[in-house]
């Protein structure tokens, strides 16, 4: 199966564990980004807190950029696992 195939996560128990671990990381990044944007938004109500609020917006934006990176890393990881499985089956 190729990248982003929905059946990849069900290929083996190891694939399911890897999929779950990446989903947990993805969810944590989502919460982190949302928290940065919420706190940053509240900081913009005060002139004294605008600079830290701007930094939180930047951090939140970076976290949103990490999300597709995690998905791609997960898919490459599981694709490599499938290749190792095929090699082991040949032996």
Gaussian input, Z-matrix of N, CA and C with variables (Angstrom, degrees):
# hf/3-21g

backbone

0 1
 N
 C     1     B1
 C     2     B2     1     A1
 N     3     B3     2     A2     1     D1
 C     4     B4     3     A3     2     D2
 C     5     B5     4     A4     3     D3
 N     6     B6     5     A5     4     D4
 C     7     B7     6     A6     5     D5
 C     8     B8     7     A7     6     D6
 N     9     B9     8     A8     7     D7
 C    10    B10     9     A9     8     D8
 C    11    B11    10    A10     9     D9
 N    12    B12    11    A11    10    D10
 C    13    B13    12    A12    11    D11
 C    14    B14    13    A13    12    D12
 N    15    B15    14    A14    13    D13
 C    16    B16    15    A15    14    D14
 C    17    B17    16    A16    15    D15
 N    18    B18    17    A17    16    D16
 C    19    B19    18    A18    17    D17
 C    20    B20    19    A19    18    D18
 N    21    B21    20    A20    19    D19
 C    22    B22    21    A21    20    D20
 C    23    B23    22    A22    21    D21
 N    24    B24    23    A23    22    D22
 C    25    B25    24    A24    23    D23
 C    26    B26    25    A25    24    D24
 N    27    B27    26    A26    25    D25
 C    28    B28    27    A27    26    D26
 C    29    B29    28    A28    27    D27
 N    30    B30    29    A29    28    D28
 C    31    B31    30    A30    29    D29
 C    32    B32    31    A31    30    D30
 N    33    B33    32    A32    31    D31
 C    34    B34    33    A33    32    D32
 C    35    B35    34    A34    33    D33
 N    36    B36    35    A35    34    D34
 C    37    B37    36    A36    35    D35
 C    38    B38    37    A37    36    D36
 N    39    B39    38    A38    37    D37
 C    40    B40    39    A39    38    D38
 C    41    B41    40    A40    39    D39
 N    42    B42    41    A41    40    D40
 C    43    B43    42    A42    41    D41
 C    44    B44    43    A43    42    D42
 N    45    B45    44    A44    43    D43
 C    46    B46    45    A45    44    D44
 C    47    B47    46    A46    45    D45
 N    48    B48    47    A47    46    D46
 C    49    B49    48    A48    47    D47
 C    50    B50    49    A49    48    D48
 N    51    B51    50    A50    49    D49
 C    52    B52    51    A51    50    D50
 C    53    B53    52    A52    51    D51
 N    54    B54    53    A53    52    D52
 C    55    B55    54    A54    53    D53
 C    56    B56    55    A55    54    D54
 N    57    B57    56    A56    55    D55
 C    58    B58    57    A57    56    D56
 C    59    B59    58    A58    57    D57
 N    60    B60    59    A59    58    D58
 C    61    B61    60    A60    59    D59
 C    62    B62    61    A61    60    D60
 N    63    B63    62    A62    61    D61
 C    64    B64    63    A63    62    D62
 C    65    B65    64    A64    63    D63
 N    66    B66    65    A65    64    D64
 C    67    B67    66    A66    65    D65
 C    68    B68    67    A67    66    D66
 N    69    B69    68    A68    67    D67
 C    70    B70    69    A69    68    D68
 C    71    B71    70    A70    69    D69
 N    72    B72    71    A71    70    D70
 C    73    B73    72    A72    71    D71
 C    74    B74    73    A73    72    D72
 N    75    B75    74    A74    73    D73
 C    76    B76    75    A75    74    D74
 C    77    B77    76    A76    75    D75
 N    78    B78    77    A77    76    D76
 C    79    B79    78    A78    77    D77
 C    80    B80    79    A79    78    D78
 N    81    B81    80    A80    79    D79
 C    82    B82    81    A81    80    D80
 C    83    B83    82    A82    81    D81
 N    84    B84    83    A83    82    D82
 C    85    B85    84    A84    83    D83
 C    86    B86    85    A85    84    D84
 N    87    B87    86    A86    85    D85
 C    88    B88    87    A87    86    D86
 C    89    B89    88    A88    87    D87
 N    90    B90    89    A89    88    D88
 C    91    B91    90    A90    89    D89
 C    92    B92    91    A91    90    D90
 N    93    B93    92    A92    91    D91
 C    94    B94    93    A93    92    D92
 C    95    B95    94    A94    93    D93
 N    96    B96    95    A95    94    D94
 C    97    B97    96    A96    95    D95
 C    98    B98    97    A97    96    D96
 N    99    B99    98    A98    97    D97
 C   100   B100    99    A99    98    D98
 C   101   B101   100   A100    99    D99
 N   102   B102   101   A101   100   D100
 C   103   B103   102   A102   101   D101
 C   104   B104   103   A103   102   D102
 N   105   B105   104   A104   103   D103
 C   106   B106   105   A105   104   D104
 C   107   B107   106   A106   105   D105
 N   108   B108   107   A107   106   D106
 C   109   B109   108   A108   107   D107
 C   110   B110   109   A109   108   D108
 N   111   B111   110   A110   109   D109
 C   112   B112   111   A111   110   D110
 C   113   B113   112   A112   111   D111
 N   114   B114   113   A113   112   D112
 C   115   B115   114   A114   113   D113
 C   116   B116   115   A115   114   D114
 N   117   B117   116   A116   115   D115
 C   118   B118   117   A117   116   D116
 C   119   B119   118   A118   117   D117
 N   120   B120   119   A119   118   D118
 C   121   B121   120   A120   119   D119
 C   122   B122   121   A121   120   D120
 N   123   B123   122   A122   121   D121
 C   124   B124   123   A123   122   D122
 C   125   B125   124   A124   123   D123
 N   126   B126   125   A125   124   D124
 C   127   B127   126   A126   125   D125
 C   128   B128   127   A127   126   D126
 N   129   B129   128   A128   127   D127
 C   130   B130   129   A129   128   D128
 C   131   B131   130   A130   129   D129
 N   132   B132   131   A131   130   D130
 C   133   B133   132   A132   131   D131
 C   134   B134   133   A133   132   D132
 N   135   B135   134   A134   133   D133
 C   136   B136   135   A135   134   D134
 C   137   B137   136   A136   135   D135
 N   138   B138   137   A137   136   D136
 C   139   B139   138   A138   137   D137
 C   140   B140   139   A139   138   D138
 N   141   B141   140   A140   139   D139
 C   142   B142   141   A141   140   D140
 C   143   B143   142   A142   141   D141
 N   144   B144   143   A143   142   D142
 C   145   B145   144   A144   143   D143
 C   146   B146   145   A145   144   D144
 N   147   B147   146   A146   145   D145
 C   148   B148   147   A147   146   D146
 C   149   B149   148   A148   147   D147
 N   150   B150   149   A149   148   D148
 C   151   B151   150   A150   149   D149
 C   152   B152   151   A151   150   D150
 N   153   B153   152   A152   151   D151
 C   154   B154   153   A153   152   D152
 C   155   B155   154   A154   153   D153
 N   156   B156   155   A155   154   D154
 C   157   B157   156   A156   155   D155
 C   158   B158   157   A157   156   D156
 N   159   B159   158   A158   157   D157
 C   160   B160   159   A159   158   D158
 C   161   B161   160   A160   159   D159
 N   162   B162   161   A161   160   D160
 C   163   B163   162   A162   161   D161
 C   164   B164   163   A163   162   D162
 N   165   B165   164   A164   163   D163
 C   166   B166   165   A165   164   D164
 C   167   B167   166   A166   165   D165
 N   168   B168   167   A167   166   D166
 C   169   B169   168   A168   167   D167
 C   170   B170   169   A169   168   D168
 N   171   B171   170   A170   169   D169
 C   172   B172   171   A171   170   D170
 C   173   B173   172   A172   171   D171
 N   174   B174   173   A173   172   D172
 C   175   B175   174   A174   173   D173
 C   176   B176   175   A175   174   D174
 N   177   B177   176   A176   175   D175
 C   178   B178   177   A177   176   D176
 C   179   B179   178   A178   177   D177
 N   180   B180   179   A179   178   D178
 C   181   B181   180   A180   179   D179
 C   182   B182   181   A181   180   D180
 N   183   B183   182   A182   181   D181
 C   184   B184   183   A183   182   D182
 C   185   B185   184   A184   183   D183
 N   186   B186   185   A185   184   D184
 C   187   B187   186   A186   185   D185
 C   188   B188   187   A187   186   D186
 N   189   B189   188   A188   187   D187
 C   190   B190   189   A189   188   D188
 C   191   B191   190   A190   189   D189
 N   192   B192   191   A191   190   D190
 C   193   B193   192   A192   191   D191
 C   194   B194   193   A193   192   D192
 N   195   B195   194   A194   193   D193
 C   196   B196   195   A195   194   D194
 C   197   B197   196   A196   195   D195
 N   198   B198   197   A197   196   D196
 C   199   B199   198   A198   197   D197
 C   200   B200   199   A199   198   D198
 N   201   B201   200   A200   199   D199
 C   202   B202   201   A201   200   D200
 C   203   B203   202   A202   201   D201
 N   204   B204   203   A203   202   D202
 C   205   B205   204   A204   203   D203
 C   206   B206   205   A205   204   D204
 N   207   B207   206   A206   205   D205
 C   208   B208   207   A207   206   D206
 C   209   B209   208   A208   207   D207
 N   210   B210   209   A209   208   D208
 C   211   B211   210   A210   209   D209
 C   212   B212   211   A211   210   D210
 N   213   B213   212   A212   211   D211
 C   214   B214   213   A213   212   D212
 C   215   B215   214   A214   213   D213
 N   216   B216   215   A215   214   D214
 C   217   B217   216   A216   215   D215
 C   218   B218   217   A217   216   D216
 N   219   B219   218   A218   217   D217
 C   220   B220   219   A219   218   D218
 C   221   B221   220   A220   219   D219
 N   222   B222   221   A221   220   D220
 C   223   B223   222   A222   221   D221
 C   224   B224   223   A223   222   D222
 N   225   B225   224   A224   223   D223
 C   226   B226   225   A225   224   D224
 C   227   B227   226   A226   225   D225
 N   228   B228   227   A227   226   D226
 C   229   B229   228   A228   227   D227
 C   230   B230   229   A229   228   D228
 N   231   B231   230   A230   229   D229
 C   232   B232   231   A231   230   D230
 C   233   B233   232   A232   231   D231
 N   234   B234   233   A233   232   D232
 C   235   B235   234   A234   233   D233
 C   236   B236   235   A235   234   D234
 N   237   B237   236   A236   235   D235
 C   238   B238   237   A237   236   D236
 C   239   B239   238   A238   237   D237
 N   240   B240   239   A239   238   D238
 C   241   B241   240   A240   239   D239
 C   242   B242   241   A241   240   D240
 N   243   B243   242   A242   241   D241
 C   244   B244   243   A243   242   D242
 C   245   B245   244   A244   243   D243
 N   246   B246   245   A245   244   D244
 C   247   B247   246   A246   245   D245
 C   248   B248   247   A247   246   D246
 N   249   B249   248   A248   247   D247
 C   250   B250   249   A249   248   D248
 C   251   B251   250   A250   249   D249
 N   252   B252   251   A251   250   D250
 C   253   B253   252   A252   251   D251
 C   254   B254   253   A253   252   D252
 N   255   B255   254   A254   253   D253
 C   256   B256   255   A255   254   D254
 C   257   B257   256   A256   255   D255
 N   258   B258   257   A257   256   D256
 C   259   B259   258   A258   257   D257
 C   260   B260   259   A259   258   D258
 N   261   B261   260   A260   259   D259
 C   262   B262   261   A261   260   D260
 C   263   B263   262   A262   261   D261
 N   264   B264   263   A263   262   D262
 C   265   B265   264   A264   263   D263
 C   266   B266   265   A265   264   D264
 N   267   B267   266   A266   265   D265
 C   268   B268   267   A267   266   D266
 C   269   B269   268   A268   267   D267
 N   270   B270   269   A269   268   D268
 C   271   B271   270   A270   269   D269
 C   272   B272   271   A271   270   D270

   B1=1.4532
   B2=1.5294
   B3=1.3054
   B4=1.4515
   B5=1.5124
   B6=1.3153
   B7=1.4627
   B8=1.5240
   B9=1.3016
   B10=1.4690
   B11=1.5348
   B12=1.3100
   B13=1.4673
   B14=1.5250
   B15=1.3267
   B16=1.4713
   B17=1.5269
   B18=1.3139
   B19=1.4619
   B20=1.5135
   B21=1.3211
   B22=1.4741
   B23=1.5219
   B24=1.3140
   B25=1.4665
   B26=1.5243
   B27=1.3224
   B28=1.4609
   B29=1.5284
   B30=1.3127
   B31=1.4656
   B32=1.5221
   B33=1.3189
   B34=1.4651
   B35=1.5259
   B36=1.3376
   B37=1.4685
   B38=1.5354
   B39=1.3283
   B40=1.4698
   B41=1.5268
   B42=1.3358
   B43=1.4650
   B44=1.5292
   B45=1.3209
   B46=1.4693
   B47=1.5216
   B48=1.3323
   B49=1.4742
   B50=1.5278
   B51=1.3297
   B52=1.4670
   B53=1.5274
   B54=1.3277
   B55=1.4553
   B56=1.5302
   B57=1.3161
   B58=1.4702
   B59=1.5260
   B60=1.3202
   B61=1.4700
   B62=1.5292
   B63=1.3254
   B64=1.4636
   B65=1.5337
   B66=1.3205
   B67=1.4702
   B68=1.5284
   B69=1.3282
   B70=1.4691
   B71=1.5240
   B72=1.3346
   B73=1.4668
   B74=1.5292
   B75=1.3250
   B76=1.4645
   B77=1.5310
   B78=1.3242
   B79=1.4663
   B80=1.5288
   B81=1.3233
   B82=1.4767
   B83=1.5263
   B84=1.3237
   B85=1.4650
   B86=1.5284
   B87=1.3266
   B88=1.4729
   B89=1.5252
   B90=1.3337
   B91=1.4624
   B92=1.5306
   B93=1.3305
   B94=1.4679
   B95=1.5158
   B96=1.3276
   B97=1.4712
   B98=1.5214
   B99=1.3230
   B100=1.4639
   B101=1.5218
   B102=1.3230
   B103=1.4578
   B104=1.5287
   B105=1.3379
   B106=1.4694
   B107=1.5216
   B108=1.3290
   B109=1.4621
   B110=1.5256
   B111=1.3081
   B112=1.4717
   B113=1.5255
   B114=1.3315
   B115=1.4686
   B116=1.5250
   B117=1.3450
   B118=1.4641
   B119=1.5102
   B120=1.3205
   B121=1.4696
   B122=1.5234
   B123=1.3238
   B124=1.4669
   B125=1.5326
   B126=1.3218
   B127=1.4733
   B128=1.5217
   B129=1.3224
   B130=1.4645
   B131=1.5225
   B132=1.3226
   B133=1.4588
   B134=1.5261
   B135=1.3331
   B136=1.4613
   B137=1.5291
   B138=1.3276
   B139=1.4665
   B140=1.5215
   B141=1.3213
   B142=1.4565
   B143=1.5361
   B144=1.3173
   B145=1.4735
   B146=1.5290
   B147=1.3396
   B148=1.4637
   B149=1.5290
   B150=1.3229
   B151=1.4727
   B152=1.5304
   B153=1.3427
   B154=1.4798
   B155=1.5286
   B156=1.3308
   B157=1.4562
   B158=1.5234
   B159=1.3385
   B160=1.4612
   B161=1.5236
   B162=1.3260
   B163=1.4733
   B164=1.5244
   B165=1.3291
   B166=1.4651
   B167=1.5270
   B168=1.3252
   B169=1.4619
   B170=1.5297
   B171=1.3275
   B172=1.4615
   B173=1.5325
   B174=1.3247
   B175=1.4653
   B176=1.5268
   B177=1.3175
   B178=1.4603
   B179=1.5195
   B180=1.3224
   B181=1.4630
   B182=1.5267
   B183=1.3133
   B184=1.4716
   B185=1.5211
   B186=1.3338
   B187=1.4633
   B188=1.5293
   B189=1.3267
   B190=1.4616
   B191=1.5275
   B192=1.3217
   B193=1.4695
   B194=1.5283
   B195=1.3274
   B196=1.4625
   B197=1.5341
   B198=1.3204
   B199=1.4698
   B200=1.5328
   B201=1.3361
   B202=1.4668
   B203=1.5257
   B204=1.3325
   B205=1.4602
   B206=1.5263
   B207=1.3292
   B208=1.4679
   B209=1.5255
   B210=1.3029
   B211=1.4754
   B212=1.5252
   B213=1.3267
   B214=1.4592
   B215=1.5275
   B216=1.3346
   B217=1.4705
   B218=1.5244
   B219=1.3416
   B220=1.4705
   B221=1.5199
   B222=1.3173
   B223=1.4627
   B224=1.5249
   B225=1.3232
   B226=1.4705
   B227=1.5261
   B228=1.3226
   B229=1.4593
   B230=1.5285
   B231=1.3298
   B232=1.4633
   B233=1.5270
   B234=1.3355
   B235=1.4589
   B236=1.5216
   B237=1.3221
   B238=1.4695
   B239=1.5158
   B240=1.3246
   B241=1.4635
   B242=1.5207
   B243=1.3270
   B244=1.4589
   B245=1.5090
   B246=1.3256
   B247=1.4637
   B248=1.5145
   B249=1.3207
   B250=1.4640
   B251=1.5177
   B252=1.3398
   B253=1.4619
   B254=1.5206
   B255=1.3482
   B256=1.4562
   B257=1.5244
   B258=1.3329
   B259=1.4632
   B260=1.5178
   B261=1.3217
   B262=1.4617
   B263=1.5230
   B264=1.3269
   B265=1.4663
   B266=1.5263
   B267=1.3275
   B268=1.4666
   B269=1.5079
   B270=1.3240
   B271=1.4569
   B272=1.4695
   A1=109.11
   A2=116.21
   A3=121.27
   A4=113.26
   A5=114.02
   A6=120.59
   A7=110.42
   A8=116.42
   A9=125.59
   A10=113.40
   A11=117.18
   A12=120.03
   A13=107.94
   A14=118.87
   A15=120.90
   A16=114.10
   A17=117.94
   A18=120.11
   A19=114.46
   A20=117.72
   A21=120.33
   A22=112.86
   A23=116.39
   A24=119.28
   A25=112.60
   A26=117.54
   A27=121.39
   A28=113.19
   A29=117.50
   A30=120.12
   A31=112.71
   A32=117.04
   A33=120.76
   A34=108.22
   A35=117.33
   A36=119.02
   A37=112.36
   A38=117.42
   A39=120.03
   A40=110.90
   A41=116.33
   A42=119.50
   A43=110.55
   A44=116.47
   A45=120.30
   A46=110.75
   A47=117.69
   A48=120.84
   A49=111.27
   A50=116.44
   A51=120.32
   A52=109.76
   A53=116.51
   A54=121.25
   A55=110.20
   A56=116.28
   A57=120.78
   A58=111.32
   A59=117.51
   A60=120.63
   A61=111.02
   A62=116.58
   A63=119.68
   A64=111.39
   A65=117.59
   A66=120.16
   A67=110.81
   A68=116.99
   A69=120.30
   A70=109.65
   A71=116.87
   A72=120.52
   A73=110.18
   A74=117.02
   A75=121.76
   A76=110.85
   A77=116.77
   A78=121.39
   A79=110.99
   A80=117.11
   A81=120.74
   A82=110.72
   A83=117.12
   A84=120.86
   A85=109.86
   A86=116.94
   A87=120.94
   A88=111.53
   A89=115.99
   A90=120.00
   A91=111.05
   A92=116.63
   A93=120.14
   A94=112.03
   A95=115.89
   A96=120.23
   A97=110.49
   A98=116.89
   A99=120.28
   A100=110.94
   A101=116.68
   A102=121.05
   A103=110.94
   A104=117.05
   A105=120.18
   A106=110.87
   A107=117.11
   A108=119.76
   A109=112.14
   A110=117.40
   A111=119.58
   A112=110.45
   A113=116.54
   A114=119.94
   A115=110.29
   A116=116.62
   A117=119.99
   A118=111.91
   A119=116.62
   A120=120.39
   A121=111.20
   A122=117.13
   A123=120.96
   A124=109.63
   A125=117.13
   A126=120.29
   A127=111.98
   A128=117.54
   A129=120.10
   A130=112.81
   A131=118.72
   A132=120.78
   A133=112.15
   A134=116.93
   A135=121.20
   A136=109.27
   A137=115.86
   A138=119.41
   A139=111.58
   A140=117.09
   A141=120.93
   A142=112.17
   A143=117.31
   A144=121.20
   A145=113.04
   A146=117.79
   A147=119.30
   A148=113.23
   A149=116.87
   A150=118.33
   A151=111.03
   A152=120.05
   A153=118.18
   A154=112.18
   A155=116.74
   A156=120.05
   A157=111.90
   A158=115.79
   A159=120.54
   A160=110.68
   A161=116.29
   A162=119.97
   A163=111.19
   A164=116.32
   A165=118.60
   A166=111.43
   A167=117.52
   A168=119.83
   A169=110.70
   A170=116.33
   A171=120.10
   A172=110.62
   A173=116.79
   A174=120.71
   A175=110.22
   A176=117.14
   A177=120.67
   A178=111.89
   A179=116.72
   A180=120.66
   A181=111.14
   A182=116.75
   A183=120.48
   A184=110.02
   A185=116.27
   A186=119.36
   A187=111.06
   A188=117.55
   A189=119.16
   A190=111.03
   A191=117.82
   A192=120.72
   A193=111.54
   A194=117.33
   A195=121.35
   A196=110.64
   A197=117.60
   A198=121.21
   A199=113.25
   A200=120.19
   A201=117.83
   A202=112.21
   A203=116.37
   A204=119.95
   A205=110.18
   A206=116.62
   A207=120.55
   A208=111.27
   A209=117.17
   A210=120.07
   A211=110.61
   A212=116.98
   A213=119.92
   A214=110.77
   A215=117.25
   A216=120.97
   A217=110.68
   A218=116.53
   A219=120.45
   A220=110.92
   A221=116.52
   A222=120.37
   A223=111.80
   A224=117.12
   A225=120.61
   A226=109.73
   A227=117.33
   A228=122.12
   A229=110.40
   A230=116.85
   A231=120.01
   A232=111.42
   A233=118.00
   A234=120.75
   A235=110.11
   A236=116.02
   A237=119.81
   A238=111.70
   A239=116.82
   A240=119.81
   A241=110.26
   A242=117.23
   A243=121.23
   A244=111.93
   A245=116.97
   A246=120.41
   A247=110.80
   A248=116.73
   A249=120.63
   A250=109.73
   A251=117.35
   A252=121.19
   A253=111.39
   A254=116.77
   A255=120.41
   A256=110.77
   A257=116.71
   A258=120.15
   A259=111.02
   A260=116.82
   A261=120.80
   A262=110.85
   A263=117.21
   A264=120.60
   A265=110.63
   A266=117.94
   A267=120.76
   A268=112.57
   A269=116.31
   A270=120.73
   A271=108.40
   D1=151.22
   D2=-177.24
   D3=-92.94
   D4=-173.16
   D5=178.76
   D6=-62.19
   D7=142.62
   D8=174.80
   D9=61.77
   D10=22.55
   D11=174.84
   D12=-77.87
   D13=129.83
   D14=-176.17
   D15=-60.71
   D16=-24.34
   D17=-179.14
   D18=-82.07
   D19=-6.04
   D20=-177.82
   D21=-58.80
   D22=-37.82
   D23=-175.35
   D24=-70.83
   D25=-17.30
   D26=-176.98
   D27=-101.94
   D28=8.48
   D29=-175.13
   D30=-67.74
   D31=-33.92
   D32=179.51
   D33=-161.59
   D34=167.37
   D35=175.50
   D36=-60.95
   D37=-34.15
   D38=177.60
   D39=-65.35
   D40=-41.04
   D41=177.10
   D42=-61.95
   D43=-40.77
   D44=179.72
   D45=-64.11
   D46=-39.84
   D47=178.58
   D48=-65.40
   D49=-44.37
   D50=179.12
   D51=-62.24
   D52=-44.65
   D53=179.46
   D54=-58.94
   D55=-46.67
   D56=-178.99
   D57=-63.34
   D58=-41.75
   D59=-179.97
   D60=-61.94
   D61=-43.94
   D62=178.49
   D63=-67.61
   D64=-35.27
   D65=177.64
   D66=-65.53
   D67=-38.48
   D68=176.87
   D69=-63.73
   D70=-44.86
   D71=178.60
   D72=-61.67
   D73=-43.16
   D74=-179.96
   D75=-61.38
   D76=-42.11
   D77=179.33
   D78=-66.67
   D79=-40.52
   D80=177.24
   D81=-62.19
   D82=-42.04
   D83=177.87
   D84=-63.77
   D85=-40.97
   D86=176.41
   D87=-57.70
   D88=-49.46
   D89=179.22
   D90=-62.51
   D91=-41.82
   D92=179.26
   D93=-61.01
   D94=-44.86
   D95=179.36
   D96=-63.85
   D97=-45.73
   D98=179.87
   D99=-61.29
   D100=-43.10
   D101=179.43
   D102=-62.48
   D103=-42.70
   D104=177.92
   D105=-60.23
   D106=-43.08
   D107=-179.32
   D108=-69.34
   D109=-38.08
   D110=179.23
   D111=-66.54
   D112=-49.86
   D113=-179.52
   D114=-64.66
   D115=-40.99
   D116=177.78
   D117=-61.25
   D118=-39.27
   D119=178.78
   D120=-63.98
   D121=-42.30
   D122=178.40
   D123=-64.73
   D124=-38.12
   D125=-179.74
   D126=-63.83
   D127=-26.48
   D128=-178.93
   D129=-71.89
   D130=-9.17
   D131=175.28
   D132=-73.18
   D133=-17.35
   D134=-179.98
   D135=-118.07
   D136=133.44
   D137=178.80
   D138=-62.10
   D139=-35.11
   D140=-177.67
   D141=-68.66
   D142=-22.45
   D143=-175.94
   D144=-104.60
   D145=7.62
   D146=-176.95
   D147=-66.23
   D148=-38.85
   D149=-179.59
   D150=-64.86
   D151=-49.94
   D152=176.30
   D153=-61.92
   D154=-33.69
   D155=176.85
   D156=-63.34
   D157=-39.38
   D158=176.88
   D159=-63.28
   D160=-40.79
   D161=177.62
   D162=-63.27
   D163=-39.03
   D164=177.91
   D165=-66.41
   D166=-36.01
   D167=174.86
   D168=-62.59
   D169=-41.66
   D170=178.52
   D171=-63.88
   D172=-44.93
   D173=178.97
   D174=-62.64
   D175=-42.96
   D176=177.41
   D177=-60.73
   D178=-40.29
   D179=178.09
   D180=-64.89
   D181=-40.70
   D182=177.82
   D183=-63.98
   D184=-41.07
   D185=178.12
   D186=-62.90
   D187=-38.15
   D188=176.65
   D189=-65.38
   D190=-30.24
   D191=176.23
   D192=-73.97
   D193=-24.22
   D194=178.68
   D195=-71.21
   D196=-29.29
   D197=-175.53
   D198=-56.41
   D199=-53.45
   D200=179.05
   D201=-67.96
   D202=-26.91
   D203=176.70
   D204=-64.56
   D205=-41.54
   D206=176.77
   D207=-63.36
   D208=-41.84
   D209=179.81
   D210=-63.00
   D211=-44.56
   D212=179.14
   D213=-64.88
   D214=-42.26
   D215=178.07
   D216=-60.55
   D217=-41.29
   D218=177.63
   D219=-60.35
   D220=-46.91
   D221=-177.46
   D222=-64.96
   D223=-41.73
   D224=177.66
   D225=-64.82
   D226=-42.17
   D227=177.88
   D228=-57.95
   D229=-47.81
   D230=-177.99
   D231=-71.31
   D232=-32.24
   D233=176.16
   D234=-63.88
   D235=-43.24
   D236=177.52
   D237=-64.55
   D238=-36.81
   D239=177.29
   D240=-61.60
   D241=-39.42
   D242=178.98
   D243=-64.52
   D244=-37.62
   D245=178.05
   D246=-66.17
   D247=-39.56
   D248=178.21
   D249=-65.22
   D250=-39.66
   D251=177.43
   D252=-60.68
   D253=-42.42
   D254=-179.90
   D255=-66.51
   D256=-40.56
   D257=178.14
   D258=-63.13
   D259=-42.00
   D260=179.53
   D261=-65.11
   D262=-37.29
   D263=-179.37
   D264=-67.82
   D265=-32.75
   D266=177.95
   D267=-66.20
   D268=-33.25
   D269=-178.69
   D270=-79.63

